[in-house]
Amino acid sequence: MADYIFPPGIVAVPTTEGTLFPVRRIYCVGRNYAEHAREMGHDPNEAPPFFFGKPADALVIAEGDMPYPTQTADLHHEIELVAALGSGGSSIAVATALDHVWGYAVGLDMTRRDTQAAAKKGGRPWDMAKGFDHSAPIGTLMPAHGAHPGNGRISLTVNGVLRQDADIADMIWDLPHVIATLSQSVELKAGDLIFTGTPAGVGAVVRGDVLVGEIAGIGSVRTKIV
């Protein structure tokens, strides 16, 4: 056994300003687009926002490849708007929530769908369906500088074929309400990322597939499944 355990390195995402954004935690919103909730067999009006997490070191940055994970035969893509917080707090008001947003990026919430389905059926947590290694590819962060998108096309192609196509205005809970609700359960801090949910059209990918996601005015994310 080693005499000393070195602390893990800080995970950081490149920004469009040429700097690095250090990541503390990753929070994800479930079922935040009505059509996606319906395609997963749920009523989009039945419940308030709910959240799950991914470890910071699940991020895949700089258009890196994503290894196909173990323990699944049904890996799914989910394209999402990601908000990066420059400050935080507890019980944040909806009216001031966007004051805490440093910037935005495009991200992928990759999911072991078969693992998730089995966990749901058994009434067990589905952390391993969402928070596995390399499960969160992310593009370059763009600073907000006070400009916060309320709409814009969000889309994903796999090998050049369109899979997901919607508008971020279609979110059931907009970002201010997401931040305010989440801050009632945990104290948010600078360095936190919030993945804001995916629109309809999720589906399986296999080794060799190239995924490209885009959000108008925000940027893109690209990864290859290897």
Secondary structure, 3 states (H helix, E strand, C coil): CCCCCCCCCCCEEEECCCCEEECCCEEEECCCEHHHHHHCCCCCCCCCCCEEEECHHHEECCCCCECCCCCCCCEEECEEEEEEECCCECCCCHHHHHHHEEEEEEEECCEEHHHHHHHHHCCCCCHHHHCCCCCEEECCEEECCCCCCCCCEEEEEECCEEEEEEEHHHECCCHHHHHHHHCCCCCECCCCEEECCCCCCCEECCCCCEEEEEECCCEEEEEEEC
